[in-house]
Amino acid sequence: MNSIFAVAVGGAIGAAGRHLFNQQMARLFGLNFPWGTFGVNILGSLVMGLIIGFFALKYDPSPVMRSFITTGILGGFTTFSAFSLDAANMIQRGDLGLAALYMAGSVAGAIGALFIGLWIVRALFPA
């Protein structure tokens, strides 16, 4: 039960962070493109790479702490379900090129950011 509570609390923290990030991106860049979701997915993947790399090389947290951070906070912060909805909305309104750019950029950027996070941790903490 401890891990479920940890994930729930972490998820609330991550979701609140995502909401604040989305609001800020809308203020800065407007609503014509889902900058908040796009940025959250890439930033969340970068942070996941950093955290997982750190866990693998320098710190072995308890399973509850690992769940709190990865599944809870980062799972609540990243938004691939919202990503899917945004892409579907763009496709439905006929913005196929923009939707393709959004989907490809999100996936490639997020995976690339995760590898950059791992690379940074490995460079800072050589084995």
DRENTORKOL-3810 file (N, C-alpha, C; in nm, 4 decimals):
REM DRENTORKOL-3810
@n.u->0.0813; n.v->-0.1198; n.w->0.0000; ca.u->0.0000; ca.v->0.0000; ca.w->0.0000; c.u->0.0853; c.v->0.1258; c.w->0.0000
@n.u->0.2058; n.v->0.1187; n.w->0.0596; ca.u->0.2928; ca.v->0.2351; ca.w->0.0624; c.u->0.3272; c.v->0.2848; c.w->-0.0770
@n.u->0.3534; n.v->0.1929; n.w->-0.1715; ca.u->0.3897; ca.v->0.2355; ca.w->-0.3054; c.u->0.2720; c.v->0.3013; c.w->-0.3771
@n.u->0.1513; n.v->0.2547; n.w->-0.3539; ca.u->0.0342; ca.v->0.3173; ca.w->-0.4158; c.u->0.0174; c.v->0.4601; c.w->-0.3643
@n.u->0.0319; n.v->0.4794; n.w->-0.2363; ca.u->0.0239; ca.v->0.6138; ca.w->-0.1778; c.u->0.1354; c.v->0.7017; c.w->-0.2338
@n.u->0.2566; n.v->0.6477; n.w->-0.2435; ca.u->0.3692; ca.v->0.7247; ca.w->-0.2969; c.u->0.3442; c.v->0.7670; c.w->-0.4411
@n.u->0.2930; n.v->0.6756; n.w->-0.5230; ca.u->0.2634; ca.v->0.7079; ca.w->-0.6630; c.u->0.1526; c.v->0.8133; c.w->-0.6710
@n.u->0.0507; n.v->0.7990; n.w->-0.5871; ca.u->-0.0601; ca.v->0.8953; ca.w->-0.5882; c.u->-0.0129; c.v->1.0352; c.w->-0.5506
@n.u->0.0678; n.v->1.0454; n.w->-0.4455; ca.u->0.1190; ca.v->1.1762; ca.w->-0.4035; c.u->0.2118; c.v->1.2331; c.w->-0.5112
@n.u->0.3016; n.v->1.1482; n.w->-0.5622; ca.u->0.3903; ca.v->1.1925; ca.w->-0.6698; c.u->0.3135; c.v->1.2344; c.w->-0.7930
@n.u->0.2089; n.v->1.1596; n.w->-0.8272; ca.u->0.1267; ca.v->1.1945; ca.w->-0.9433; c.u->0.0595; c.v->1.3297; c.w->-0.9275
@n.u->0.0136; n.v->1.3591; n.w->-0.8060; ca.u->-0.0472; ca.v->1.4903; ca.w->-0.7809; c.u->0.0547; c.v->1.6015; c.w->-0.7998
@n.u->0.1760; n.v->1.5803; n.w->-0.7520; ca.u->0.2819; ca.v->1.6799; ca.w->-0.7682; c.u->0.3142; c.v->1.6985; c.w->-0.9165
@n.u->0.3310; n.v->1.5880; n.w->-0.9878; ca.u->0.3627; ca.v->1.5954; ca.w->-1.1304; c.u->0.2523; c.v->1.6598; c.w->-1.2117
@n.u->0.1280; n.v->1.6245; n.w->-1.1828; ca.u->0.0150; ca.v->1.6818; ca.w->-1.2569; c.u->0.0030; c.v->1.8317; c.w->-1.2316
@n.u->0.0260; n.v->1.8736; n.w->-1.1081; ca.u->0.0218; ca.v->2.0172; ca.w->-1.0780; c.u->0.1343; c.v->2.0897; c.w->-1.1520
@n.u->0.2520; n.v->2.0286; n.w->-1.1560; ca.u->0.3635; ca.v->2.0873; ca.w->-1.2307; c.u->0.3334; c.v->2.0972; c.w->-1.3790
@n.u->0.2714; n.v->1.9936; n.w->-1.4332; ca.u->0.2333; ca.v->1.9953; ca.w->-1.5754; c.u->0.1335; c.v->2.1070; c.w->-1.6020
@n.u->0.0369; n.v->2.1211; n.w->-1.5156; ca.u->-0.0650; ca.v->2.2257; ca.w->-1.5326; c.u->0.0000; c.v->2.3649; c.w->-1.5327
@n.u->0.0885; n.v->2.3892; n.w->-1.4381; ca.u->0.1561; ca.v->2.5191; ca.w->-1.4319; c.u->0.2427; c.v->2.5424; c.w->-1.5551
@n.u->0.3120; n.v->2.4397; n.w->-1.5994; ca.u->0.3948; ca.v->2.4500; ca.w->-1.7193; c.u->0.3087; c.v->2.4812; c.w->-1.8414
@n.u->0.1971; n.v->2.4099; n.w->-1.8565; ca.u->0.1062; ca.v->2.4345; ca.w->-1.9692; c.u->0.0539; c.v->2.5772; c.w->-1.9682
@n.u->0.0170; n.v->2.6278; n.w->-1.8528; ca.u->-0.0314; ca.v->2.7656; ca.w->-1.8429; c.u->0.0763; c.v->2.8637; c.w->-1.8861
@n.u->0.1977; n.v->2.8423; n.w->-1.8411; ca.u->0.3073; ca.v->2.9331; ca.w->-1.8753; c.u->0.3367; c.v->2.9298; c.w->-2.0245
@n.u->0.3390; n.v->2.8122; n.w->-2.0853; ca.u->0.3641; ca.v->2.8015; ca.w->-2.2290; c.u->0.2531; c.v->2.8698; c.w->-2.3088
@n.u->0.1281; n.v->2.8562; n.w->-2.2646; ca.u->0.0166; ca.v->2.9230; ca.w->-2.3330; c.u->0.0328; c.v->3.0744; c.w->-2.3244
@n.u->0.0750; n.v->3.1240; n.w->-2.2086; ca.u->0.0978; ca.v->3.2682; ca.w->-2.1928; c.u->0.2103; c.v->3.3160; c.w->-2.2839
@n.u->0.3165; n.v->3.2375; n.w->-2.2916; ca.u->0.4339; ca.v->3.2789; ca.w->-2.3687; c.u->0.4158; c.v->3.2643; c.w->-2.5190
@n.u->0.3534; n.v->3.1535; n.w->-2.5623; ca.u->0.3526; ca.v->3.1199; ca.w->-2.7044; c.u->0.2140; c.v->3.1122; c.w->-2.7670
@n.u->0.1087; n.v->3.1275; n.w->-2.6893; ca.u->-0.0259; ca.v->3.1197; ca.w->-2.7432; c.u->-0.0775; c.v->2.9770; c.w->-2.7516
@n.u->-0.1953; n.v->2.9638; n.w->-2.8138; ca.u->-0.2653; ca.v->2.8361; ca.w->-2.8150; c.u->-0.2721; c.v->2.7697; c.w->-2.9524
@n.u->-0.1991; n.v->2.8214; n.w->-3.0516; ca.u->-0.2067; ca.v->2.7633; ca.w->-3.1858; c.u->-0.1352; c.v->2.6298; c.w->-3.1984
@n.u->-0.0479; n.v->2.5980; n.w->-3.1046; ca.u->0.0276; ca.v->2.4729; ca.w->-3.1030; c.u->0.0391; c.v->2.4295; c.w->-2.9572
@n.u->0.0307; n.v->2.3024; n.w->-2.9285; ca.u->0.0356; ca.v->2.2577; ca.w->-2.7884; c.u->0.1777; c.v->2.2577; c.w->-2.7315
@n.u->0.2328; n.v->2.3787; n.w->-2.7163; ca.u->0.3694; ca.v->2.3931; ca.w->-2.6665; c.u->0.3873; c.v->2.3329; c.w->-2.5275
@n.u->0.2874; n.v->2.3449; n.w->-2.4444; ca.u->0.2983; ca.v->2.2897; ca.w->-2.3091; c.u->0.3173; c.v->2.1394; c.w->-2.3107
@n.u->0.2321; n.v->2.0686; n.w->-2.3831; ca.u->0.2424; ca.v->1.9228; ca.w->-2.3918; c.u->0.3728; c.v->1.8823; c.w->-2.4585
@n.u->0.4071; n.v->1.9504; n.w->-2.5666; ca.u->0.5315; ca.v->1.9233; ca.w->-2.6386; c.u->0.6515; c.v->1.9372; c.w->-2.5443
@n.u->0.6579; n.v->2.0491; n.w->-2.4737; ca.u->0.7695; ca.v->2.0756; ca.w->-2.3837; c.u->0.7739; c.v->1.9812; c.w->-2.2647
@n.u->0.6582; n.v->1.9511; n.w->-2.2084; ca.u->0.6518; ca.v->1.8604; ca.w->-2.0934; c.u->0.7026; c.v->1.7220; c.w->-2.1307
@n.u->0.6647; n.v->1.6722; n.w->-2.2475; ca.u->0.7094; ca.v->1.5394; ca.w->-2.2887; c.u->0.8610; c.v->1.5338; c.w->-2.3043
@n.u->0.9192; n.v->1.6364; n.w->-2.3633; ca.u->1.0637; ca.v->1.6380; ca.w->-2.3827; c.u->1.1350; c.v->1.6616; c.w->-2.2499
@n.u->1.0910; n.v->1.7606; n.w->-2.1736; ca.u->1.1527; ca.v->1.7885; ca.w->-2.0442; c.u->1.1399; c.v->1.6689; c.w->-1.9500
@n.u->1.0215; n.v->1.6088; n.w->-1.9461; ca.u->1.0006; ca.v->1.4923; ca.w->-1.8605; c.u->1.0897; c.v->1.3761; c.w->-1.8991
@n.u->1.1111; n.v->1.3565; n.w->-2.0285; ca.u->1.1986; ca.v->1.2487; ca.w->-2.0738; c.u->1.3444; c.v->1.2778; c.w->-2.0390
@n.u->1.3855; n.v->1.4031; n.w->-2.0506; ca.u->1.5206; ca.v->1.4410; ca.w->-2.0106; c.u->1.5409; c.v->1.4131; c.w->-1.8612
@n.u->1.4457; n.v->1.4573; n.w->-1.7799; ca.u->1.4564; ca.v->1.4358; ca.w->-1.6357; c.u->1.4540; c.v->1.2861; c.w->-1.6040
@n.u->1.3725; n.v->1.2089; n.w->-1.6751; ca.u->1.3700; ca.v->1.0641; ca.w->-1.6538; c.u->1.5074; c.v->1.0043; c.w->-1.6828
@n.u->1.5707; n.v->1.0465; n.w->-1.7907; ca.u->1.7043; ca.v->0.9977; ca.w->-1.8223; c.u->1.8044; c.v->1.0320; c.w->-1.7132
@n.u->1.7971; n.v->1.1553; n.w->-1.6638; ca.u->1.8863; ca.v->1.1967; ca.w->-1.5556; c.u->1.8636; c.v->1.1139; c.w->-1.4295
@n.u->1.7371; n.v->1.0987; n.w->-1.3921; ca.u->1.7031; ca.v->1.0264; ca.w->-1.2687; c.u->1.7413; c.v->0.8783; c.w->-1.2789
@n.u->1.7033; n.v->0.8145; n.w->-1.3876; ca.u->1.7324; ca.v->0.6718; ca.w->-1.4037; c.u->1.8835; c.v->0.6490; c.w->-1.4117
@n.u->1.9527; n.v->0.7377; n.w->-1.4821; ca.u->2.0980; ca.v->0.7275; ca.w->-1.4875; c.u->2.1600; c.v->0.7418; c.w->-1.3498
@n.u->2.1120; n.v->0.8379; n.w->-1.2731; ca.u->2.1618; ca.v->0.8583; ca.w->-1.1371; c.u->2.1319; c.v->0.7369; c.w->-1.0498
@n.u->2.0108; n.v->0.6837; n.w->-1.0621; ca.u->1.9751; ca.v->0.5644; ca.w->-0.9847; c.u->2.0651; c.v->0.4459; c.w->-1.0217
@n.u->2.0961; n.v->0.4329; n.w->-1.1483; ca.u->2.1772; ca.v->0.3194; ca.w->-1.1933; c.u->2.3224; c.v->0.3320; c.w->-1.1490
@n.u->2.3739; n.v->0.4558; n.w->-1.1444; ca.u->2.5164; ca.v->0.4729; ca.w->-1.1197; c.u->2.5544; c.v->0.5170; c.w->-0.9789
@n.u->2.4667; n.v->0.5902; n.w->-0.9125; ca.u->2.5089; ca.v->0.6517; ca.w->-0.7867; c.u->2.4173; c.v->0.6293; c.w->-0.6676
@n.u->2.2920; n.v->0.6018; n.w->-0.6888; ca.u->2.1991; ca.v->0.5953; ca.w->-0.5769; c.u->2.0953; c.v->0.4897; c.w->-0.6052
@n.u->2.0791; n.v->0.3966; n.w->-0.5138; ca.u->1.9809; ca.v->0.2899; ca.w->-0.5308; c.u->1.8661; c.v->0.3142; c.w->-0.4322
@n.u->1.7614; n.v->0.3856; n.w->-0.4746; ca.u->1.6527; ca.v->0.4173; ca.w->-0.3815; c.u->1.5675; c.v->0.2943; c.w->-0.3512
@n.u->1.4883; n.v->0.3073; n.w->-0.2481; ca.u->1.3932; ca.v->0.2010; ca.w->-0.2172; c.u->1.2915; c.v->0.1913; c.w->-0.3310
@n.u->1.2274; n.v->0.0772; n.w->-0.3460; ca.u->1.1237; ca.v->0.0653; ca.w->-0.4493; c.u->1.0133; c.v->0.1705; c.w->-0.4345
@n.u->0.9776; n.v->0.2049; n.w->-0.3113; ca.u->0.8734; ca.v->0.3063; ca.w->-0.2905; c.u->0.9214; c.v->0.4422; c.w->-0.3391
@n.u->1.0452; n.v->0.4790; n.w->-0.3071; ca.u->1.0988; ca.v->0.6074; ca.w->-0.3522; c.u->1.1121; c.v->0.6116; c.w->-0.5040
@n.u->1.1569; n.v->0.5020; n.w->-0.5629; ca.u->1.1688; ca.v->0.4943; ca.w->-0.7096; c.u->1.0306; c.v->0.5132; c.w->-0.7738
@n.u->0.9295; n.v->0.4475; n.w->-0.7190; ca.u->0.7933; ca.v->0.4614; ca.w->-0.7719; c.u->0.7405; c.v->0.6032; c.w->-0.7540
@n.u->0.7665; n.v->0.6630; n.w->-0.6393; ca.u->0.7238; ca.v->0.7997; ca.w->-0.6120; c.u->0.7778; c.v->0.8955; c.w->-0.7181
@n.u->0.9067; n.v->0.8824; n.w->-0.7496; ca.u->0.9704; ca.v->0.9757; ca.w->-0.8427; c.u->0.9357; c.v->0.9439; c.w->-0.9876
@n.u->0.9535; n.v->0.8178; n.w->-1.0286; ca.u->0.9379; ca.v->0.7856; ca.w->-1.1710; c.u->0.7918; c.v->0.7713; c.w->-1.2121
@n.u->0.7204; n.v->0.6810; n.w->-1.1496; ca.u->0.5802; ca.v->0.6590; ca.w->-1.1868; c.u->0.4922; c.v->0.7737; c.w->-1.1389
@n.u->0.5200; n.v->0.8223; n.w->-1.0174; ca.u->0.4378; ca.v->0.9281; ca.w->-0.9597; c.u->0.4660; c.v->1.0644; c.w->-1.0203
@n.u->0.5751; n.v->1.1263; n.w->-0.9801; ca.u->0.6026; ca.v->1.2638; ca.w->-1.0232; c.u->0.6172; c.v->1.2730; c.w->-1.1745
@n.u->0.7085; n.v->1.1937; n.w->-1.2316; ca.u->0.7313; ca.v->1.2062; ca.w->-1.3761; c.u->0.6148; c.v->1.1513; c.w->-1.4574
@n.u->0.5492; n.v->1.0470; n.w->-1.4072; ca.u->0.4307; ca.v->0.9964; ca.w->-1.4767; c.u->0.3169; c.v->1.0963; c.w->-1.4755
@n.u->0.3032; n.v->1.1700; n.w->-1.3660; ca.u->0.2016; ca.v->1.2742; ca.w->-1.3594; c.u->0.2386; c.v->1.3972; c.w->-1.4403
@n.u->0.3682; n.v->1.4201; n.w->-1.4580; ca.u->0.4154; ca.v->1.5388; ca.w->-1.5296; c.u->0.4107; c.v->1.5214; c.w->-1.6801
@n.u->0.4531; n.v->1.4061; n.w->-1.7299; ca.u->0.4532; ca.v->1.3847; ca.w->-1.8750; c.u->0.3123; c.v->1.3504; c.w->-1.9223
@n.u->0.2883; n.v->1.3720; n.w->-2.0484; ca.u->0.1488; ca.v->1.3758; ca.w->-2.0930; c.u->0.1254; c.v->1.3073; c.w->-2.2274
@n.u->0.1656; n.v->1.1841; n.w->-2.2426; ca.u->0.1428; ca.v->1.1235; ca.w->-2.3727; c.u->-0.0048; c.v->1.0978; c.w->-2.4022
@n.u->-0.0863; n.v->1.0901; n.w->-2.3004; ca.u->-0.2298; ca.v->1.0795; ca.w->-2.3299; c.u->-0.2803; c.v->1.2126; c.w->-2.3844
@n.u->-0.2363; n.v->1.3207; n.w->-2.3275; ca.u->-0.2726; ca.v->1.4522; ca.w->-2.3815; c.u->-0.2081; c.v->1.4725; c.w->-2.5188
@n.u->-0.0897; n.v->1.4204; n.w->-2.5372; ca.u->-0.0226; ca.v->1.4248; ca.w->-2.6671; c.u->-0.1099; c.v->1.3602; c.w->-2.7751
@n.u->-0.1646; n.v->1.2451; n.w->-2.7447; ca.u->-0.2494; ca.v->1.1756; ca.w->-2.8415; c.u->-0.3730; c.v->1.2575; c.w->-2.8762
@n.u->-0.4344; n.v->1.3162; n.w->-2.7755; ca.u->-0.5521; ca.v->1.3994; ca.w->-2.7990; c.u->-0.5176; c.v->1.5218; c.w->-2.8827
@n.u->-0.4056; n.v->1.5878; n.w->-2.8514; ca.u->-0.3644; ca.v->1.7054; ca.w->-2.9293; c.u->-0.3415; c.v->1.6687; c.w->-3.0762
@n.u->-0.2721; n.v->1.5567; n.w->-3.0994; ca.u->-0.2455; ca.v->1.5130; ca.w->-3.2367; c.u->-0.3760; c.v->1.4820; c.w->-3.3097
@n.u->-0.4668; n.v->1.4125; n.w->-3.2425; ca.u->-0.5958; ca.v->1.3798; ca.w->-3.3041; c.u->-0.6739; c.v->1.5067; c.w->-3.3373
@n.u->-0.6692; n.v->1.6047; n.w->-3.2483; ca.u->-0.7398; ca.v->1.7309; ca.w->-3.2748; c.u->-0.6821; c.v->1.8027; c.w->-3.3960
@n.u->-0.5511; n.v->1.8052; n.w->-3.4074; ca.u->-0.4891; ca.v->1.8693; ca.w->-3.5236; c.u->-0.5260; c.v->1.7954; c.w->-3.6520
@n.u->-0.5248; n.v->1.6633; n.w->-3.6480; ca.u->-0.5615; ca.v->1.5837; ca.w->-3.7651; c.u->-0.7069; c.v->1.6097; c.w->-3.8014
@n.u->-0.7947; n.v->1.6116; n.w->-3.7033; ca.u->-0.9374; ca.v->1.6324; ca.w->-3.7305; c.u->-0.9670; c.v->1.7702; c.w->-3.7883
@n.u->-0.8884; n.v->1.8699; n.w->-3.7502; ca.u->-0.9124; ca.v->2.0028; ca.w->-3.8076; c.u->-0.8372; c.v->2.0247; c.w->-3.9384
@n.u->-0.7676; n.v->1.9182; n.w->-3.9857; ca.u->-0.7043; ca.v->1.9233; ca.w->-4.1168; c.u->-0.5617; c.v->1.9744; c.w->-4.1173
@n.u->-0.5011; n.v->1.9942; n.w->-4.0020; ca.u->-0.3624; ca.v->2.0400; ca.w->-3.9930; c.u->-0.2679; c.v->1.9201; c.w->-3.9939
@n.u->-0.2667; n.v->1.8480; n.w->-4.1075; ca.u->-0.1917; ca.v->1.7230; ca.w->-4.1135; c.u->-0.0413; c.v->1.7442; c.w->-4.1031
@n.u->0.0104; n.v->1.8450; n.w->-4.1697; ca.u->0.1540; ca.v->1.8731; ca.w->-4.1630; c.u->0.1971; c.v->1.9114; c.w->-4.0224
@n.u->0.1194; n.v->1.9979; n.w->-3.9600; ca.u->0.1497; ca.v->2.0396; ca.w->-3.8236; c.u->0.1404; c.v->1.9209; c.w->-3.7278
@n.u->0.0399; n.v->1.8361; n.w->-3.7480; ca.u->0.0248; ca.v->1.7168; ca.w->-3.6641; c.u->0.1434; c.v->1.6226; c.w->-3.6816
@n.u->0.1876; n.v->1.6024; n.w->-3.8050; ca.u->0.3025; ca.v->1.5143; ca.w->-3.8309; c.u->0.4285; c.v->1.5711; c.w->-3.7658
@n.u->0.4487; n.v->1.7014; n.w->-3.7789; ca.u->0.5642; ca.v->1.7654; ca.w->-3.7164; c.u->0.5591; c.v->1.7512; c.w->-3.5649
@n.u->0.4415; n.v->1.7735; n.w->-3.5089; ca.u->0.4224; ca.v->1.7598; ca.w->-3.3636; c.u->0.4508; c.v->1.6179; c.w->-3.3166
@n.u->0.3963; n.v->1.5185; n.w->-3.3858; ca.u->0.4154; ca.v->1.3795; ca.w->-3.3439; c.u->0.5616; c.v->1.3369; c.w->-3.3577
@n.u->0.6216; n.v->1.3630; n.w->-3.4727; ca.u->0.7610; ca.v->1.3226; ca.w->-3.4946; c.u->0.8547; c.v->1.3979; c.w->-3.4002
@n.u->0.8317; n.v->1.5280; n.w->-3.3844; ca.u->0.9167; ca.v->1.6076; ca.w->-3.2958; c.u->0.9053; c.v->1.5650; c.w->-3.1513
@n.u->0.7845; n.v->1.5332; n.w->-3.1073; ca.u->0.7652; ca.v->1.4896; ca.w->-2.9691; c.u->0.8358; c.v->1.3581; c.w->-2.9414
@n.u->0.8165; n.v->1.2607; n.w->-3.0280; ca.u->0.8749; ca.v->1.1289; ca.w->-3.0053; c.u->1.0272; c.v->1.1346; c.w->-3.0178
@n.u->1.0773; n.v->1.1914; n.w->-3.1267; ca.u->1.2228; ca.v->1.1978; ca.w->-3.1457; c.u->1.2879; c.v->1.2847; c.w->-3.0382
@n.u->1.2259; n.v->1.3974; n.w->-3.0068; ca.u->1.2813; ca.v->1.4860; ca.w->-2.9050; c.u->1.2843; c.v->1.4223; c.w->-2.7669
@n.u->1.1773; n.v->1.3520; n.w->-2.7307; ca.u->1.1704; ca.v->1.2892; ca.w->-2.5989; c.u->1.2736; c.v->1.1771; c.w->-2.5852
@n.u->1.2841; n.v->1.0918; n.w->-2.6863; ca.u->1.3815; ca.v->0.9832; ca.w->-2.6814; c.u->1.5234; c.v->1.0396; c.w->-2.6830
@n.u->1.5457; n.v->1.1385; n.w->-2.7684; ca.u->1.6771; ca.v->1.2029; ca.w->-2.7716; c.u->1.7113; c.v->1.2678; c.w->-2.6381
@n.u->1.6151; n.v->1.3352; n.w->-2.5771; ca.u->1.6385; ca.v->1.4006; ca.w->-2.4480; c.u->1.6706; c.v->1.2982; c.w->-2.3397
@n.u->1.6038; n.v->1.1829; n.w->-2.3415; ca.u->1.6339; ca.v->1.0789; ca.w->-2.2439; c.u->1.7792; c.v->1.0328; c.w->-2.2582
@n.u->1.8244; n.v->1.0114; n.w->-2.3827; ca.u->1.9629; ca.v->0.9712; ca.w->-2.4035; c.u->2.0605; c.v->1.0813; c.w->-2.3615
@n.u->2.0252; n.v->1.2062; n.w->-2.3842; ca.u->2.1095; ca.v->1.3179; ca.w->-2.3390; c.u->2.1182; c.v->1.3176; c.w->-2.1865
@n.u->2.0058; n.v->1.2939; n.w->-2.1186; ca.u->2.0069; ca.v->1.2852; ca.w->-1.9733; c.u->2.0984; c.v->1.1747; c.w->-1.9235
@n.u->2.0888; n.v->1.0577; n.w->-1.9856; ca.u->2.1779; ca.v->0.9468; ca.w->-1.9488; c.u->2.3236; c.v->0.9832; c.w->-1.9737
@n.u->2.3513; n.v->1.0458; n.w->-2.0867; ca.u->2.4872; ca.v->1.0860; ca.w->-2.1211; c.u->2.5424; c.v->1.1853; c.w->-2.0187
@n.u->2.4599; n.v->1.2828; n.w->-1.9772; ca.u->2.5030; ca.v->1.3819; ca.w->-1.8786; c.u->2.5401; c.v->1.3141; c.w->-1.7474
@n.u->2.4542; n.v->1.2230; n.w->-1.7007; ca.u->2.4827; ca.v->1.1543; ca.w->-1.5741; c.u->2.6102; c.v->1.0714; c.w->-1.5869
@n.u->2.6266; n.v->1.0024; n.w->-1.6967; ca.u->2.7480; ca.v->0.9206; ca.w->-1.7161; c.u->2.8737; c.v->1.0069; c.w->-1.7222
@n.u->2.8614; n.v->1.1267; n.w->-1.7824; ca.u->2.9759; ca.v->1.2168; ca.w->-1.7887; c.u->3.0093; c.v->1.2741; c.w->-1.6508
@n.u->2.9067; n.v->1.3025; n.w->-1.5722; ca.u->2.9287; ca.v->1.3593; ca.w->-1.4383; c.u->2.9728; c.v->1.2561; c.w->-1.3364
@n.u->2.9254; n.v->1.1313; n.w->-1.3547; ca.u->2.9547; ca.v->1.0246; ca.w->-1.2592; c.u->3.0093; c.v->0.9024; c.w->-1.3324
@n.u->3.1335; n.v->0.9097; n.w->-1.3797; ca.u->3.1879; ca.v->0.7943; ca.w->-1.4523; c.u->3.1941; c.v->0.6695; c.w->-1.3633
@n.u->3.1704; n.v->0.5564; n.w->-1.4253; ca.u->3.1672; ca.v->0.4296; ca.w->-1.3489; c.u->3.3020; c.v->0.3924; c.w->-1.2942
END
